[in-house]
Amino acid sequence: MTDLSIKKKKEKITITASSEGVKIAKDALIRREFNSKSDFAKSIFLARSTVTRFFQCQPIEPESFQRICQKLKLDWTIIAELPEEKPSQIPGITDCINPDINEGVEKMLTSTFLLQVTLRDKKANILKAEIKLIGDIKSLEDVSSVELNLREVSGDTIKITDIREGSIRLTVEGSQEDIDRLVSLIKSGELKEVSGFPVADVQILSESSEDDESNELNNKWHLVREIVTQGMIHRNLSGVDLSDAYLSGANLSGADLSDAYLRDADLIDADLSGADLSSADLKGADLKSANLKSANLSGADLRSANLSGANLSGANLSGADLRSAHLKSADLIGADLSGAKLSFAALSGADLRSADFRSADLSIANLRGANLRGADLSKTKVKDARFSSNSGISESMKQDLIKQGAIFEDSPGDRSEVITNV
């Protein structure tokens, strides 16, 4: 697999759109007829929060900034709030967008994986796919009818460009939208035959681009597309950069994402059960309702991550940094949180039965309504942590926690003046 690993663990440089640049971008968004910023984000596989920050003049990573401008056919150097230095002199900025970009040209990202986009002309982006049909190639007499059949189900840009033996191997090309639709129909089993020939398989073909940009950047976004459309169960993705990526609903169960860079990624409803996310950077990631059952998140950076409603039962979160993380109503039954940093974390309504909090830091955390039956809170820092209506806390445990600085709001004389956690 192409190397997309993080070379150094350090903060990345960011770019901010100017107020005037945002106005231009908003006009471009309307002109391109996107119904919402959310739809726009999904169309380019960018996390919705990243697109929101762009339009709020907040800093985002350079490649994400450039990707937004590229889709809107805007020169990023005009949209950005840049210092007086030339863009090429700013560390971390790659000049990956042609300043001559115009309404007729939209350069799409390429990759060395299953597909590449080739800019055939100035008007459209063309993808190629190979479809394997079961049957005798000699019996394929009317190619035009097969092509018409494919167009009817997936779009009128579909065109057959080659037919080869090996059962029947059709090479078709079409717009990104139509090829994606065709592949989806076949993969889902909705399209089982073409002109009477059973479909055995389909794959998007790789092809070199005449206008290749940064290979690392292109491969990143192709990988994101592949994860979303096909999933990557049990795949080795150790150390990959998937920051700012839209991965909502993706199937990454059992995948190796150790040391991966997933900062600010959109992983809502994603399946990460049994995945290895040890030492991964998930700061600010949106993992709402994600399935992380039995996942390994030891040592992971989950600061300010949204894990509301997530399934973390049996997960290993030992030594993880969960400061200011949102874990409201999360399932943490039997989770290992030993040595974890949970100060300012929101755990209200969470199911913490049999969870291991030994030596964890729960200072100023919100545990209102959390079920703590069987949880191990020995040597846990609980100063100014807020408890209320908790199941599983005996009177002796309650008094012991109060002695350590915990606040029980359903007890007389609670210290209500202490800052309330969100």
QUIKA-V155244 format. One record per residue. N is the residue number from 1. RES is the residue in three letters. PHI is phi in degrees with one decimal (none if undefined). OMEGA is omega in degrees with one decimal (999 if undefined). D_CENTER is the distance of its C-alpha to the mean C-alpha in Angstrom with 2 decimals. Layout:
# QUIKA-V155244
n=[N N]
res=[RES RES]
phi=[PHI PHI]
omega=[OMEGA OMEGA]
d_center=[D_CENTER D_CENTER]
This chain:
# QUIKA-V155244
n=[1 2 3 4 5 6 7 8 9 10 11 12 13 14 15 16 17 18 19 20 21 22 23 24 25 26 27 28 29 30 31 32 33 34 35 36 37 38 39 40 41 42 43 44 45 46 47 48 49 50 51 52 53 54 55 56 57 58 59 60 61 62 63 64 65 66 67 68 69 70 71 72 73 74 75 76 77 78 79 80 81 82 83 84 85 86 87 88 89 90 91 92 93 94 95 96 97 98 99 100 101 102 103 104 105 106 107 108 109 110 111 112 113 114 115 116 117 118 119 120 121 122 123 124 125 126 127 128 129 130 131 132 133 134 135 136 137 138 139 140 141 142 143 144 145 146 147 148 149 150 151 152 153 154 155 156 157 158 159 160 161 162 163 164 165 166 167 168 169 170 171 172 173 174 175 176 177 178 179 180 181 182 183 184 185 186 187 188 189 190 191 192 193 194 195 196 197 198 199 200 201 202 203 204 205 206 207 208 209 210 211 212 213 214 215 216 217 218 219 220 221 222 223 224 225 226 227 228 229 230 231 232 233 234 235 236 237 238 239 240 241 242 243 244 245 246 247 248 249 250 251 252 253 254 255 256 257 258 259 260 261 262 263 264 265 266 267 268 269 270 271 272 273 274 275 276 277 278 279 280 281 282 283 284 285 286 287 288 289 290 291 292 293 294 295 296 297 298 299 300 301 302 303 304 305 306 307 308 309 310 311 312 313 314 315 316 317 318 319 320 321 322 323 324 325 326 327 328 329 330 331 332 333 334 335 336 337 338 339 340 341 342 343 344 345 346 347 348 349 350 351 352 353 354 355 356 357 358 359 360 361 362 363 364 365 366 367 368 369 370 371 372 373 374 375 376 377 378 379 380 381 382 383 384 385 386 387 388 389 390 391 392 393 394 395 396 397 398 399 400 401 402 403 404 405 406 407 408 409 410 411 412 413 414 415 416 417 418 419 420 421 422]
res=[MET THR ASP LEU SER ILE LYS LYS LYS LYS GLU LYS ILE THR ILE THR ALA SER SER GLU GLY VAL LYS ILE ALA LYS ASP ALA LEU ILE ARG ARG GLU PHE ASN SER LYS SER ASP PHE ALA LYS SER ILE PHE LEU ALA ARG SER THR VAL THR ARG PHE PHE GLN CYS GLN PRO ILE GLU PRO GLU SER PHE GLN ARG ILE CYS GLN LYS LEU LYS LEU ASP TRP THR ILE ILE ALA GLU LEU PRO GLU GLU LYS PRO SER GLN ILE PRO GLY ILE THR ASP CYS ILE ASN PRO ASP ILE ASN GLU GLY VAL GLU LYS MET LEU THR SER THR PHE LEU LEU GLN VAL THR LEU ARG ASP LYS LYS ALA ASN ILE LEU LYS ALA GLU ILE LYS LEU ILE GLY ASP ILE LYS SER LEU GLU ASP VAL SER SER VAL GLU LEU ASN LEU ARG GLU VAL SER GLY ASP THR ILE LYS ILE THR ASP ILE ARG GLU GLY SER ILE ARG LEU THR VAL GLU GLY SER GLN GLU ASP ILE ASP ARG LEU VAL SER LEU ILE LYS SER GLY GLU LEU LYS GLU VAL SER GLY PHE PRO VAL ALA ASP VAL GLN ILE LEU SER GLU SER SER GLU ASP ASP GLU SER ASN GLU LEU ASN ASN LYS TRP HIS LEU VAL ARG GLU ILE VAL THR GLN GLY MET ILE HIS ARG ASN LEU SER GLY VAL ASP LEU SER ASP ALA TYR LEU SER GLY ALA ASN LEU SER GLY ALA ASP LEU SER ASP ALA TYR LEU ARG ASP ALA ASP LEU ILE ASP ALA ASP LEU SER GLY ALA ASP LEU SER SER ALA ASP LEU LYS GLY ALA ASP LEU LYS SER ALA ASN LEU LYS SER ALA ASN LEU SER GLY ALA ASP LEU ARG SER ALA ASN LEU SER GLY ALA ASN LEU SER GLY ALA ASN LEU SER GLY ALA ASP LEU ARG SER ALA HIS LEU LYS SER ALA ASP LEU ILE GLY ALA ASP LEU SER GLY ALA LYS LEU SER PHE ALA ALA LEU SER GLY ALA ASP LEU ARG SER ALA ASP PHE ARG SER ALA ASP LEU SER ILE ALA ASN LEU ARG GLY ALA ASN LEU ARG GLY ALA ASP LEU SER LYS THR LYS VAL LYS ASP ALA ARG PHE SER SER ASN SER GLY ILE SER GLU SER MET LYS GLN ASP LEU ILE LYS GLN GLY ALA ILE PHE GLU ASP SER PRO GLY ASP ARG SER GLU VAL ILE THR ASN VAL]
phi=[none -58.6 -75.3 -118.4 -73.2 -80.7 -77.6 -138.7 -84.5 -153.6 -67.1 -88.6 -68.7 -127.0 -127.3 -121.0 -76.8 -76.8 -62.6 -69.6 -63.1 -64.6 -60.8 -63.6 -65.0 -63.7 -62.9 -66.7 -63.3 -67.7 -63.0 -84.3 63.3 -83.5 -70.4 -158.8 -64.6 -64.5 -63.7 -62.9 -59.6 -63.1 -66.3 -115.1 57.2 -104.6 -59.2 -61.2 -65.0 -68.6 -63.5 -61.2 -63.2 -57.1 -76.3 -102.9 58.4 -105.8 -67.1 -137.2 -69.4 -53.6 -65.3 -71.1 -60.6 -66.1 -64.4 -62.7 -63.2 -60.8 -64.7 -87.4 57.3 -120.5 -77.6 -60.4 -69.5 -84.9 -79.0 -77.4 -89.7 -102.5 -70.2 -66.8 -62.8 -67.6 -53.1 -67.8 -94.4 -84.3 -57.4 88.1 -95.4 -106.1 -80.7 -93.1 -116.2 -66.6 -64.6 -90.9 -57.8 -139.6 -59.6 -88.4 -125.3 -128.6 -78.1 -95.2 -73.4 -117.0 -157.3 -110.0 -95.5 -80.9 -137.8 -139.9 -98.4 -110.2 -83.2 -71.6 -147.5 -85.7 -115.4 -141.0 -101.2 -110.1 -108.7 -120.3 -141.4 -112.7 -112.4 -99.7 -109.0 -90.4 156.2 -87.4 -60.5 -69.3 -84.5 -87.3 -93.1 -110.5 -66.3 -62.2 -70.1 -65.1 -61.7 -63.5 -60.0 -66.5 -65.3 -62.9 -93.2 -128.1 142.8 -81.7 -90.1 -66.7 -143.9 -82.2 -110.8 -161.9 -132.9 -130.7 -76.9 104.7 62.4 -122.7 -112.9 -94.4 -104.3 -121.9 -133.7 -176.6 -66.3 -54.8 -63.0 -71.5 -66.5 -60.9 -65.2 -62.1 -62.4 -63.4 -62.6 -73.9 -64.2 -81.5 87.9 -69.8 -106.2 -98.3 -150.3 -127.3 51.9 89.0 -97.1 -61.0 -90.6 -92.2 -167.7 -148.6 -150.0 -81.5 -87.8 -84.6 -158.5 -72.4 -97.2 -71.6 -124.6 -65.2 -103.9 -66.6 -60.0 -62.1 -66.0 -61.1 -62.5 -59.0 -75.8 -66.8 -60.0 -59.7 -58.5 -64.9 -63.1 -68.3 -83.9 -121.7 78.0 -142.2 -68.5 59.2 -86.6 -86.2 -122.1 -58.5 78.1 -72.2 -98.4 -124.0 -62.4 65.7 -80.0 -88.9 -127.3 -59.8 76.0 -69.3 -99.6 -123.1 -61.2 72.6 -73.8 -93.0 -115.6 -61.2 62.9 -71.2 -105.8 -119.0 -59.7 61.2 -73.7 -96.6 -121.6 -59.1 62.1 -71.1 -99.6 -119.4 -61.2 70.6 -75.8 -97.9 -116.4 -61.0 60.9 -76.6 -96.7 -118.4 -58.7 74.2 -68.9 -100.6 -113.6 -58.1 60.4 -72.6 -96.2 -118.5 -58.1 60.8 -74.5 -99.0 -117.1 -62.2 72.2 -74.6 -94.4 -119.5 -58.8 60.3 -72.3 -98.1 -117.0 -59.8 70.4 -74.9 -95.0 -117.4 -62.2 70.8 -75.6 -97.7 -116.0 -61.7 71.4 -73.8 -100.3 -115.3 -61.5 62.1 -74.5 -102.8 -123.7 -59.4 60.3 -74.7 -96.4 -120.4 -60.3 69.6 -73.3 -96.5 -114.9 -61.9 72.2 -76.3 -97.3 -127.5 -63.3 66.2 -71.8 -98.9 -119.7 -62.6 72.9 -74.1 -95.2 -110.4 -58.4 60.1 -73.9 -102.1 -107.5 -56.1 63.2 -81.4 -110.1 -108.7 -56.9 58.9 -81.1 -102.8 -116.6 -59.9 73.3 -73.9 -89.4 -110.9 -62.3 79.2 -71.4 -99.9 -109.4 -69.6 59.1 -92.2 -80.1 -128.9 -58.9 63.5 -72.9 -104.3 -119.4 -170.6 53.8 -92.0 -84.1 89.4 -106.3 -75.4 -62.4 -67.7 -65.9 -60.3 -64.9 -65.8 -67.3 -63.2 -61.0 -88.0 106.2 -71.8 -115.4 -104.5 -73.4 -95.1 -108.8 -65.0 74.9 -69.5 -89.0 -70.5 -76.5 -69.1 -53.7 -87.7 -75.5 -71.1]
omega=[179.1 -175.4 175.6 -174.0 177.9 -177.6 -178.7 176.7 179.5 179.1 178.6 175.3 -179.3 176.5 177.9 176.6 175.9 179.9 177.3 178.1 178.6 177.5 178.4 -179.3 178.8 177.0 179.3 179.3 178.2 -179.2 -179.9 174.5 171.7 -176.3 -178.8 175.7 178.6 177.6 178.5 180.0 -179.1 -177.0 179.7 176.1 175.5 177.3 -178.3 -179.9 179.1 178.0 178.2 179.3 177.4 -177.1 175.6 179.6 176.1 -175.4 173.4 -177.2 -175.2 -176.8 177.7 178.0 -178.7 -179.6 177.6 -179.5 -179.6 -179.9 179.9 -180.0 179.4 175.2 -174.3 -178.1 177.1 -177.4 -173.8 171.5 -173.0 174.4 -175.9 178.9 176.5 -178.9 -177.3 -179.0 -179.4 -179.3 175.6 -179.7 175.5 -177.1 -171.5 178.8 179.8 -179.0 179.7 -178.2 -176.6 -175.0 -173.8 -174.7 174.7 -177.4 -179.6 -177.7 179.8 180.0 177.6 179.6 -174.8 -176.4 168.8 177.7 178.2 178.5 -175.5 -179.6 -176.5 -172.1 -172.2 173.8 -173.6 173.0 174.9 176.4 177.0 179.1 177.1 178.4 178.8 180.0 179.9 -177.9 -179.2 -179.6 179.4 -173.7 -175.0 -178.7 -177.4 179.7 176.6 179.0 178.7 178.2 179.9 179.6 -178.2 -176.1 -173.3 179.2 -172.0 175.7 -177.2 -179.9 175.9 -178.0 -178.5 175.1 -178.8 178.0 -173.8 -155.0 173.1 -177.3 179.5 170.1 -179.7 174.4 -179.7 179.2 178.6 -178.0 -176.3 177.8 177.6 179.5 -179.9 179.7 -179.8 179.6 -179.2 -178.5 -178.7 -179.9 178.6 176.9 -175.2 178.9 178.4 -179.5 177.1 180.0 177.5 179.2 -179.3 -174.7 173.7 174.7 176.7 -173.8 173.9 -179.0 -177.6 -178.8 177.3 -177.2 -175.4 177.4 179.7 -176.8 -178.2 179.7 -179.6 -179.1 178.7 -175.2 171.8 178.9 177.6 178.5 -178.0 179.6 -177.3 -174.0 -175.0 -175.8 179.5 -179.7 176.8 179.8 177.5 178.7 -177.4 174.7 -176.7 177.2 177.5 -179.7 177.8 -174.3 173.8 -178.0 -177.9 178.5 -177.4 178.1 179.4 -178.2 178.2 -178.3 175.8 179.1 179.0 -179.3 -179.9 -179.7 -175.4 -177.8 177.8 178.0 177.4 -177.4 179.5 178.0 179.4 177.4 179.5 -179.3 179.2 -179.0 176.3 179.1 -179.0 179.0 178.1 176.6 -178.7 -178.5 177.6 -179.2 178.0 -178.2 -178.8 178.3 178.3 177.6 -179.9 -179.1 177.9 177.7 177.3 180.0 -178.2 178.0 -178.1 176.4 -177.8 -179.9 178.2 177.9 177.5 179.6 -179.1 178.3 -178.6 175.9 179.9 -179.1 179.6 -178.7 176.6 179.0 -178.5 178.5 -179.5 177.8 -177.5 -179.8 -179.2 177.2 179.6 -177.5 -178.5 178.6 177.9 177.1 -179.2 -179.5 177.5 -179.6 177.4 179.4 -178.6 178.6 -179.0 176.6 -175.3 179.9 -177.9 178.7 178.3 -177.3 -178.1 178.7 -179.1 176.9 -174.1 -179.7 177.5 176.7 -178.2 179.8 -177.4 178.3 176.9 178.5 179.4 -178.0 176.6 176.2 178.6 -179.5 179.9 176.1 179.3 177.6 -175.9 -178.3 178.1 -180.0 179.9 -178.6 -179.1 -179.3 179.7 176.5 -175.6 -178.0 179.2 172.2 -174.2 178.7 175.5 177.6 -179.1 173.4 172.5 178.6 178.5 -179.9 179.9 177.6 179.5 -179.5 179.3 179.2 178.0 177.7 -179.4 175.3 178.2 -179.2 176.4 -171.8 176.7 177.9 178.0 176.0 178.3 -175.0 -173.6 -179.4 -179.3 -178.8 179.4 178.6 179.3 999]
d_center=[19.02 18.68 18.39 15.17 16.01 16.41 20.12 20.73 19.35 19.93 18.74 17.72 19.82 18.65 20.11 21.14 22.31 25.94 27.17 28.93 25.92 23.90 26.86 26.82 23.11 23.70 26.65 24.71 22.07 25.04 26.78 23.91 24.17 20.64 21.20 18.72 16.22 13.64 14.82 14.81 11.18 10.32 13.02 11.60 7.90 7.48 6.28 9.57 10.70 10.79 12.89 14.91 15.75 16.86 19.21 20.44 21.56 19.36 18.32 15.08 14.62 16.96 14.87 12.69 16.08 17.68 15.15 15.85 19.52 19.58 18.42 21.02 23.56 24.31 25.53 23.11 26.17 27.76 24.86 24.16 26.29 27.51 30.27 33.53 32.62 31.68 27.96 28.67 30.07 27.06 25.40 21.90 22.31 22.52 24.61 22.35 23.39 26.90 28.89 30.80 27.87 29.29 28.96 29.70 27.23 23.44 22.33 19.25 17.25 18.77 18.10 20.13 18.38 19.36 19.56 20.55 21.43 25.05 26.55 29.70 31.18 30.73 29.62 26.95 24.18 25.23 23.42 25.44 25.16 27.67 28.84 31.14 33.83 36.42 39.93 42.70 41.92 45.59 45.16 42.59 45.13 43.45 40.25 40.16 39.94 36.95 35.23 36.20 34.82 31.38 31.46 32.39 29.36 26.64 27.99 30.97 29.52 29.61 32.34 33.68 34.39 35.59 36.91 37.51 39.05 37.46 37.61 36.65 33.83 32.91 31.00 29.71 28.06 26.69 24.24 20.52 20.44 23.41 22.42 19.02 21.11 23.67 21.39 19.76 23.32 24.52 21.70 22.04 25.79 26.74 28.37 30.61 33.28 34.19 37.82 38.89 37.18 34.70 31.24 30.47 27.17 25.08 22.96 21.77 23.92 23.29 25.47 26.10 25.59 28.61 26.60 24.30 22.27 20.59 19.84 17.32 15.33 15.86 14.93 11.54 10.67 12.66 10.86 7.53 10.05 11.73 9.11 8.56 12.32 13.85 11.90 12.81 15.07 16.91 15.76 16.33 13.30 15.10 14.65 12.06 10.45 6.69 7.26 6.50 3.95 3.77 3.17 5.94 8.88 8.04 10.99 10.74 13.98 16.20 14.02 15.10 12.41 15.25 15.27 11.73 10.46 7.16 8.89 7.86 4.05 3.93 4.71 8.04 10.43 8.56 11.44 11.56 15.32 17.34 14.60 15.75 13.70 16.96 17.08 13.33 12.39 10.17 12.26 11.33 7.99 8.17 9.01 11.72 13.57 11.37 13.76 14.33 17.94 19.73 16.73 17.87 16.50 19.76 19.82 16.16 15.58 14.28 16.29 15.69 12.62 12.76 13.75 16.16 17.31 15.24 17.25 17.99 21.41 22.79 19.89 20.99 20.15 23.29 23.33 19.83 19.57 18.77 20.80 20.21 17.40 17.49 18.53 20.67 21.75 19.54 21.16 22.13 25.19 26.42 23.57 24.66 24.20 27.17 27.19 23.92 23.82 23.44 25.50 24.71 22.19 22.34 23.35 25.49 25.95 24.01 25.55 26.55 29.28 30.27 27.51 28.62 28.65 31.33 31.43 28.25 28.32 28.08 29.92 29.57 26.98 27.25 28.25 30.07 30.37 28.50 30.08 31.30 33.64 34.11 31.68 32.94 33.21 35.71 35.61 32.72 32.80 33.01 34.72 34.14 31.62 32.24 33.29 34.61 35.36 33.90 34.80 35.96 37.49 41.18 43.61 44.21 40.51 40.22 43.16 41.86 38.48 40.45 42.54 39.43 38.44 36.34 36.90 37.76 37.86 39.93 42.60 45.48 45.36 41.60 40.58 38.94 39.13 36.30 33.01 30.97 27.36 24.82]
